[in-house]
Amino acid sequence: MPNQLSKYQLLKSLEQDANLTQRQLSKELGISLGKVNYCLQSLIQIGLVKVNNFKNSKNKIQYSYLLTPKGIEEKTKLTIKFLKTKTEEYEMLKKEVEKLNEAREAGK
């Protein structure tokens, strides 16, 4: 099972462009091709992503990865969790900067 960040990144990328290849996803997300394949297979198995195949102009089969309604719902939940985490990190850093500024002012 992919971790939440990998799942979020894949769902987000596929929502933006369902025709990305696994190689393109690997490059875009900075993860190995094997991990992309593993994560996609997991997302397909749990029903978050549906795969369609079609022939492209070079007579090769190409895949399209579509988010299912369940996948869209999961992406929304992960987005909310991701934003909550980033907000908490921001608040923590903001407090740290305030403490550093107070210490600097006290040292003058």
C-alpha positions in Angstrom: 0.0 0.0 0.0 1.4 3.4 -1.0 2.0 5.9 1.8 -0.4 8.8 2.0 2.0 11.3 0.3 2.6 9.0 -2.7 -1.1 8.3 -2.9 -2.0 12.0 -2.8 0.7 12.9 -5.4 -0.4 10.2 -7.8 -4.1 11.0 -7.5 -3.4 14.7 -7.9 -1.2 14.1 -11.0 -3.7 11.7 -12.6 -6.6 14.1 -11.9 -4.7 16.8 -13.9 -3.7 14.4 -16.7 -5.1 10.9 -17.0 -2.9 10.1 -19.9 0.5 10.4 -18.1 2.6 7.4 -18.6 4.2 5.6 -15.6 7.6 6.9 -16.8 6.3 10.5 -16.9 4.7 10.1 -13.4 8.0 8.7 -12.1 9.9 11.7 -13.4 7.3 14.3 -12.3 7.0 12.9 -8.8 10.7 12.0 -8.3 10.0 8.4 -7.4 11.2 5.2 -9.1 9.2 3.7 -12.0 8.8 0.5 -9.9 7.2 2.5 -7.1 4.9 4.2 -9.5 3.8 0.9 -10.9 3.4 -0.6 -7.4 1.4 2.4 -6.2 -0.8 2.5 -9.3 -1.6 -1.2 -9.0 -2.6 -0.7 -5.3 -4.8 2.3 -6.2 -6.5 0.2 -9.0 -7.0 -2.7 -6.6 -8.7 -0.6 -4.0 -10.9 1.1 -6.6 -9.5 4.6 -6.5 -8.2 4.5 -10.1 -9.6 2.9 -13.2 -7.4 2.0 -16.1 -8.4 2.2 -19.8 -6.2 1.1 -22.6 -6.3 2.3 -26.2 -4.1 2.3 -29.3 -2.2 5.5 -29.8 -0.9 6.8 -33.2 2.3 4.7 -33.0 0.3 1.4 -33.0 1.2 0.9 -29.3 -1.2 0.4 -26.5 -1.3 3.4 -24.1 -3.1 3.5 -20.8 -5.3 6.2 -19.3 -5.6 6.3 -15.5 -9.0 7.8 -14.5 -10.0 8.6 -10.9 -13.1 6.8 -9.8 -15.7 8.6 -7.7 -14.1 6.8 -4.7 -10.7 8.1 -5.9 -11.9 11.7 -6.1 -13.3 11.4 -2.6 -10.1 9.9 -1.3 -8.0 12.7 -3.0 -10.3 15.3 -1.4 -9.7 13.7 2.0 -5.9 13.5 1.4 -5.9 17.2 0.2 -7.6 18.3 3.4 -5.2 16.3 5.6 -2.2 17.6 3.6 -3.3 21.2 4.0 -4.0 20.7 7.7 -0.5 19.3 8.1 1.1 22.2 6.2 -0.9 24.7 8.3 0.3 23.1 11.5 3.9 23.2 10.2 3.5 26.8 9.3 2.1 27.7 12.7 5.0 25.9 14.4 7.6 27.7 12.3 5.9 31.0 12.9 6.1 30.5 16.7 9.8 29.5 16.3 10.5 32.7 14.3 8.7 34.8 16.9 10.8 33.2 19.7 14.0 33.8 17.8 13.0 37.4 17.2 12.2 37.9 20.9 15.6 36.4 21.9 17.3 38.7 19.4 15.5 41.7 20.8 16.3 40.7 24.3 20.0 40.4 23.4 20.3 44.0 22.1 
